[in-house]
Structures are given as C-alpha cells and as structure tokens.
Amino acid sequence: MRSFHGLVAVAFISVIAFQSCVVHGNFYRDVYFNWGAKHSYIYGNGDNLNLLLDKSAGSGIQSYNSFLFGSIEMLIKLVPGNSAGTVTAYYLSSTGNYHDEIDFEFLGNSSGQPYTMHTNIFTQGKGNREQQFKLWFDPTADYHNYTIHWNPTAVVWFVDSIPIRVFRNYKSEGIGFPNQQGMQVYSSLWNADNWATRGGLVKIDWSCAPFMAGLKKFNARACKWEGPLSIIKCAVPTPFNWWTSRVYKQLNWDQLGKMKWVQDNYMIYNYCTDYKRFGGKMAPECYKPQY
C-alpha cells in the first residue's frame, strides 16, 4: 500500500501535469486551416482561435506535426444557445485505411439541453469503442481543459484534470492499441444534423448561424513523430520521455475516485454494455481491467 506522503506526491505531480496553466502553444506556429479558412480566425498573438459554421461551410484545423505519446491539451468553449445538429470535434488521427484515432466530440443540442460528450478510439482502422457522457458544467459559459494523455501503457481522457476514461494497452494479448503510428491533432466545427442530435431527428436551425466554438492555448507536450524510428524513440523509458514515468502507468486513488464519480453519474453510453448492438459478442478489452 502506498504511504500517505507517496499519494500526495503522486497527486501533486498529476495536478502539475494537467493544469491548464502549462498550456502554451501557438496557433500561428503549430496548426493550419485544412478547410473553411474564411470561416475561422486566429487572434491574441496566436493564443486564441475561433471555428465558425454557417450554411455554406464549417471549418477545421490540424497540427503541422504528428506525435506519438505525450499529453495533448486544448481549452475549448463550445457553441452556445441552440447548437442542435452541430459537432465540435477535437481528436488525434493518423491517415490511411488502417489509421489510429483518439476522439473527443461534442454533440450540440437544443437550447437548455446539455451537450453530449462523445469519446472513441480507433486502432488499425477499427473503432466502435464509444463512451458518451453528459458534462457536469456548462461548456459554453467558459473555456475548459480537454486533455488526451497517451503513453505506451494507456490512453486517458481528461476533462479539467479529471480522468473520465481509460483504454489500457493489451496489445500483447491481441487487442489493438495505438503505438505504431504518429497522429496529428485536429479540431473542427461542422454540420452533423443527420445524426448528432437525437439520432438526426433535430436539425440545425440556420437562423441561429453563424455558430462559433472557441479554442485557446493549444499545447502538445508530446514526442514528435519522425518516422518508424519514433516507435522506439518515443516509447523508451527515459527522463526526457516523461510520459513513460511510473507515475503515469496507473491512476492514483484520488483520480480513480473522481473517474468513478463521473462514470457513475454522467456516463450515458458504454459500448462494453451494449449487448444488443454487438449481439453479445463484446470486444475483448471489455473483459479486461482498464485502470
């Protein structure tokens, strides 16, 4: 059993690692608009970016660099008011038919109704690992920190330093894990009213356009992908590869308690319990401890 002082030290290190104050990227330097540039703009010396959606188009960005392991952080303020039919996406992805991907997606809703936060992970092109949550705060009133922490042991999704989900590496047992491909960082705001709100029953009210999502202080404290040699370079346990430290191999007790609180009170969908959808043939990781 860990000592009290050990737990405090681990918790302190964790807080430092995921506080929004360490986010210090620059949108001018680190990303480019991959579509809808005329609908978006960077301001505030490169610290802030707004994505816009109107009836003609949405908008999106992606990072210049690809990464393998580390911590990817973004402060996001979601579309306020009647956002039904819109999706604000923030995710990591490689390219090709056998791509890896780690997702946050925020599904808009009618005024006064809560957003749905959709998470997923793809390995070698295979997804269908969705978990969905309602948020415990108003994500349109202010910016909140959304972090993807990814190392050779696990992927952890964080919201304001609170872990909400873990996907552990069981690749040695034949379960896919994203550890062979560098991934770029993407964010976009787009029209998804064929599925986003109540399964597509509620459409976008274009009289509310333009819709706007704010991004702030993007930071990738991560290992830059430089080709196949990075598979080893980014995973080797060294002080420089801080994400390989023992501290990040397992959530501490405080984090476990907070994640249980989120999952008990705010999780609304878990692919590992959707027996009807998968005909009882559940993904093998559903039978494995994830944290």
Salt bridges, closest charged atoms under 4 A:
ASP30 OD1 - ARG29 NE 2.96
ASP54 OD1 - HIS39 NE2 2.94
GLU73 OE2 - ARG221 NE 3.22
GLU101 OE1 - HIS99 NE2 2.88
GLU105 OE1 - HIS118 NE2 3.94
GLU130 OE1 - ARG277 NH1 2.79
ASP160 OD2 - HIS144 ND1 2.60
GLU173 OE1 - LYS288 NZ 2.42
GLU226 OE1 - LYS233 NZ 2.92
ASP254 OD2 - LYS258 NZ 3.32
ASP264 OD2 - LYS260 NZ 2.56
GLU285 OE2 - ARG129 NE 2.87
